[in-house]
Amino acid sequence: MFITANFDSGNIEVINAESEDAIELQIRRDNQSDFYQWFHFKLYGEIGTEHVMHITNASTSAYPDGWKDYSAVASYDRETWFRVPCEYDGKTFTIRHTLEQESVYFAYFAPYSYERHQDLIHWAQQSSLVEHVLLGQTLDGRDMNLLVIGEPDDSKQKIWVTARQHPGESMAEWFVEGMLGRLLDDEDGAARKLLQNNVFYVVPNMNPDGSVRGHLRTNAVGTNLNREWAAPSLEKSPEVYYVLNAMQETGVDLYLDIHGDENLPYNFVAGCEGVPCYDERHERLATQFKETLLAITPEFQVEQGYEVDAKGEANLTVASNAVAERFDCLSFTLEMPFKDNANLPDEDFGWSANRSAQLGADVLSAVYAVANNLRD
């Protein structure tokens, strides 16, 4: 038996692996940070033998309630990720699995690798509708990629989408992959119509360093990027610095920041009700956006989510709030679960990469519903 996490987005430390039925593991903290929860590792073992893996530091992770009613994902081919039996006793998170092949991967959610990220960027670049812009480089020297989709024109609305500020929230990049697949489908009428009057600015991965390092929430130097939008710096948060500068050059009429939530088993959006500029126009657009999404997919709901900020009390270091106030635009943080959609559960796969991608495609219909009214 052997366990390794020495690969892209890998994260686990082996405490004791002398017996298959009592493997002790712990998750490594983000570099220069106390955040941790993301895990991704590979187990070699004997076919037909049950392996019982105890993550011993689960209760002191960033979101200990996230382990309740949660099941890890596993894969033999790194394409299909299925849920495996798990339990949480308030201190230790336990994964149980009987090997069907010689080795298997386990992860907190279906990983979205840096290689796949590069493939996505260069797949999109093949379209005549897309301009691939290099915004700058991260602290680890990785590229900050921006996809400009549509023909830029001052008369067109500017729609910005960023994903994966928190690198462990890999469902966010699966979402973007699904959204791009529809947006670049020249046989999709809504996508074609959207690109007549709008330009999309898409950053599929805001935090490539954290993604490769196997971090949950921070970049290479332990910075939570979603608390940097008031005053980003090249020393701590170049990712936000470059993106915010690009937004300043183009303007923003609609902003979607795509995330995952450890605790809540639902898909939902958090709006910008707490920013000082929020008014009836924002409220009308937000209602239309949510009602459209409710009408087209049962994966979305509005009953469960975060507490709404009172006007003037929003945290303006958070991306969706900062952008809404700076550009006086409609802005949402969109959250997906690590667990499952409790309103539409799937015992085998839970909330998955495929469902994340489908939601990304579906959200374009909500964008279509509000796009012509964004500047009214």
N, C-alpha and C positions, 0 to 999 in steps of 0.2 A: 504494500500500500504506500502511496506517495501523493502528497498534495502540493501544488505549486500555484502561485499567482504572478509568476514572472512573465507577464505579457501585457499588452495594451489594456488599460483600465483594470488590471488585476489588483486585488486587495484582499489579503487575509494573512494572518500570522498563525503558525502552528505551535500550540503549546504542548500537546501530547497526542501522538498518533500511533501508540503501541498496539491498540486493539480497535478493530472495526466497530465495535459496539459502544465505544467510549472515547471518541475523538474530541479533543478540546481545541477550540480555535478562538481567536479574537480578531476584531476588525482594527486595522491601522487608522490612526487619526489623519486627517488632512494635514499637509505640511504647514507648520507654524500656526496651527489652529487646533481647537478642541472639538471641532465638528467631526463626526464619523457616523456612518450607517451603511454606506454603499459597500457591498462585497462582491467579489467575482473571482472564482478560483476553479481549479481543475483537479479532479480526483482520479487517480489510477487505483484500481482494486480488482478483486476477484469477482468474476461474473457469478450471479446468483446469491451473493452475500449481501445482507443488509448492512449498510453503513449508517451509523448514528453519530451525527456531528453536532456538538454543542458550542454555540457562540457565547462565550462566557461573559463578555462585557456588553451584552445587549442592553441591560437595564440602565447603563450610564451613557448610552448613545444620544445623538442629538434629539431624537424623537422616540422615546421608549414606547409610547402608545402606538407607534407605527407597527410594532410587532404583534399587536393584538389582532386576531382574525386575519393574519397575513400568512401567505405561503410563498416560499422561495420558488424561483424558476430554475429549470434544469434543461440541458440540451446535449444530445450526442453528436449533432452535426453543425451546431452553431447557427442553424437557420430556424428550426422549430424549437421554441422554448415553452415547456409545459410546467404546470405547477406540481409540486411534490408535497407529501405530508409533512406538516410542521406543527410545533406547539411552542407556547411561551408561558412560563410559569411565574412571570414577574421579575425574574432575574436572568434566566438563561433562555436563549432561543435555540430550539432543537430542530434539525433537519434529518429526516429519515428517508433513505432510498436504497433499494436493492438493485445492484448494477445489472444491466442487460447487455452491456458491452464493456470493453476493458477500461474505458475512461469516459468521464462525463464532466461537463461544466455546470457550475451553479452560479447564480447571480441574484442580485436584489431586484433587478428588472432586466428585460432583454437588452443586452448591451448594444450600443451603436458605436462601432469602432471608428477610429481615426481614419483607417483606410476606406471604410465605407463613406465617411464624410468627404474625403477627397474624391471618391468616385461620384458622389452626388453633385459636388461642385462642377466637375468636369463633364458629367452627363448634361447638366443644365446649360453649361457653356456652349454645347453643340447647337442649341437653338438660336435662330436668328433674332429671337425676341429678347435674348439675354446678353447683358454685358457683365462680365466678371471683373470686379474691382478688388484690388488688394489694398486694404485700408492701412495696414501696418503689420507689425509682428508683436507677439506676446513676449513675456519675460523669458520663456523657455525657447524663444526663437521660432514659434509656429505662426503660420499665416492667419490673419484675420480676414476672412472672405466675405464679400458682399455681392449678392446677385441683384442686379437691376433689371427688372422684367417689364418690358413695354418701352415705348419711345418717349423719352423725357420731353416734357413741354410744360411751360408755366401754367397753362390753362387746365392741366390735368391734376386730379387729386393725388396726393402722395400717401401711399399706404405702406407703413413699416411693420415688419414682423421680425422679432428676435426670439431665439430659443436657446435653452440650456445655459442660462447664466449660472445655474447650479448644475455642475457637470453630472452628478449622479442621477439627475432627472432625464434619463435617456429617452423616455417616451416623448419628450419635446422635439427631438430631432426626427423621430419616426413620424410625428405629426407633420413636420415641415416637409418631409419626403412625400407624404400623401398629398399635401397641399400643392407642392410643386408639380407632382404628376398630373393633377387636374388642371392647374393653371397653364401648363405648357402643352395641353392636349388641344390641338387645333380643331378637333371635332366636337369640343365641348362649347356649347353656345354661350353659357354664362361666362366662361373664362374669356372667350373671344370678345364678348361685349364689355367685360370689365377692363380689358386691356385697350379698348378704344378710348376710354375716358380716364384711366387711372394708370399710375406707374407703381409697381411693387418694389420695395427695397427689403431684401430678405437676408438676414444673417442666420444661417442654419445652426451654427455653434458659436455662442458667445465666449465659451470657456474651453478651448481645445487643450490647454495645459492641464487643467483639472481633470478633464475627461481621460486623457492618457495616463495621468498619475493615479487614477482610481480614487479621486476625491468625491465626497458627497456634495459639498456646498461652496468650495472656495477655489481660487486660482493658485498659481505656483507658489505664491508667498502668503497664502492664508487669508486673502481678501475676499469677503463676500461681495461679489460684484453688484448684487441687487441692493446694496446700501451705499453705493458710490456715485449716484447720479446727480447729486448736488454739486460735487466738486471732484471729479475723477482726476487721477494723476498718472503720468507715465511711469512713476516709480512703483505704485501700488496697484493701479487698475487701468493699464493701457487699453484693455479691451473696451471698456466703457468710454474712455477718452476718445478713441478713434471713431466709435459709432456715434457718439453725441456730436462730434465735430461734423460728421457726414450729415446727420440729421439737420444741423444748423444750416448747412449749405443748401439742402433741398426743401426744408420745411416738412411738416407732418400734418396730415389731415385725419389719419386713423392709425392707431398703434396697438398691436397685439404682442404681448410678451408671454411666451409659452413656457409652462412649468409643470411640475408634478408635486403632489402633496402626499406626504408619508402617512398621515393620520386618517383623512377623510376618504371614504370609498365612493366617491362621486366625481363627475365632471361638472365644473362650474366656472363662472367668471367672477372676478373681483373688479369692480369698477373704480372710478376716480371721483366718487361723490364727495370726498373730503377735501378736494383741492379748492383754493379760493375762487377760481374762475368758473367752477361748475354752475350751470344754470339750466333753464328749461330746454334749451337746444340740446345740451348733452343728455339730459334725461330722456327726451323724446327719441334721440338716436339710440341710446342704450336700450330702451324698451323695445324698439323695432328690431334691433340686432338679436336680442334674447328671444323675442317672440318668434322670429323666423327660425332660429336654431331649434327651438322647442318643437316647432311644427314639422321639421324635416328629419329629426333623429331622436329616438328614445334614449340615446346615450347621454343627452344633456338634460339638466334640471336646474331649477332656481330656488328650491326649498332649502337646500343645504349649502353652506359656504362660510365665508368669513364674515365677521361682524362689520357692518358698514360704518365708515368714519363719518362723524359729524362734519359739516362744511367748515373748512378752515383748519381741521385737525389732522389732515393726511400727513404721512411721513414723506417729505419731499426728497428724501435720499433714495426712495424706491422708484424703479424705472417707470412703471405705469403712471404713478402720480407726478413724477418730475416732468415727464414728457407731456402729459395732459396740461399741466400748468404752463410750461414753457411755450407750448405751441397752441394753446387754447383748443385742443382737439379731443375727440372721443378716444378713450384709451382703456384697455382691459388687460388684466393678468388672467390668463386662462390656465386652469389647473386640471390635471388628470391624476387618477389614483395609481399608487404602487400596488394596491390590493386588487380590487375588482370594482366594477360598477355595481353597487348593491341593488340598484333598481333593475339590473339586467345581468344577473350573475352567470358566469361560465366556469363550471367546476374544473374543467380540464386546463384552461388557459388563463382564466382571470382576465383582468384588463391586460391587453397585449400590444405588441408592436403593430399588428395588423389593424386592431381597433383604433389605435392612436392615429395611424395613417388615414383611416377612413374618416375619422373626426376632422383631421386636417383638410381633407377634400370637402367635407360637408360645411365647414366654416366659411368656405368661399361663397356659399349661398347666402349666408348672413351678411357677409361683406357686400355682396351684390345688392342686397335689399336696402342698405343704407348709403351706398357709395354716392348716389346722385344728390344726396341731401347733406353731405358732410360739411359744406360751406354755407348752408342756408342760415 
